[in-house]
Amino acid sequence: MLARQRQAIILEEARRTGAVRVSDLVERLGVSDMTIRRDLDVLAGRGLVEKVYGGATTIGDRSTDEPGFEAKSVQQQEHKEAIAARAAELVKPGSAIGLSAGTTTWTFARALAGVADLTVVTNSVRVADVLHESPQPNRTVILTGGVRTPSDALVGPVAVQSLRSLHLDMVFMGVHGMADGPGFTTPNLTEGETDRALVDAARKLVVLADHTKWGTVGISTIADLADASVVVSDDELPADARRTLSEHVGGLMIAEVPARREEGE
């Protein structure tokens, strides 16, 4: 098992239980305690856990917590890949689409490698780089300007102004959290403003969010649940979340995550 995969499992367990013990992880993963401690050092360095004697605990969720791109990139990797593949079914050649910044939309951009004749607007340098690395005939990539956030989004008045004159078929948006009431949220006020401008520029909003986003609330609302034409999530999304989303959004697509089941074998 690669270190990256092992760290993702450790983080998932910490999020599920609130804390992990080195001894338990050694037994579960079949590696030495020094290996586990190094993994915890990496996760702690990325701001994902807090090391304590004998293990680690999760960082308390706050509405303004904003992990960096690298920190988020190790979380729910298989879930994001499954979501990206399912969401790519919605994209037709000749479309003009928008992609918000984030690790889920970055993964989604890679899933668009085989789609030609696209115009893509994004406020993410990383997303733009992915699209440039897999050139297709008649593909145009438009990158907004702006100030870069910890999550590598370009935000602020320059980004907002560049979006106000555009008209897109649909926008694919990653979110920090989603919940009944607050809707789709972000922990960054300025990013929220830019994301709202991106939503306003499109005829349809497609939200890409894995199951861990349900019940998480950031300080700034991007859109209400009812504003989403489609939400694409994974098969670990709780039943209550599925019911609520089905009542509010235009459509709910659930992606199966076969890799998750392989990890438990």
GIBELTA-V478429 format. One line per field, one symbol per residue. ss: DSSP state (2 for helix, 1 for strand, 0 for the rest). phi: phi as a letter, one per 30 degrees, with the letter a starting at -180 (. if undefined). Layout:
ss->???
phi->???
//
This chain:
ss->0022222222222222201112222222200022222222222220001111001111000000000022222000222222222222220000011110002222222220000000111101222222222000000111100011000011102222222200011111110011100011110022222222222201111111002221000001111022200111110000222222222200011110022222200
phi->.dedddddddddddddcjabcedddeddcibddddddddddddddcicbcdbdilabddedbdcdbddedddddchedddddddddddddccejdcbcbddkddddddeddceccchccbcbcbdddddedddbdbeicbcccddkcdcediccbjedddddddccbcdabcbcbdabadjdicbbdceddedddddddddcdbccccbdddddidbcdbddadeddddbccbcdcdddddddddddccdaccccdcdddddddd
//
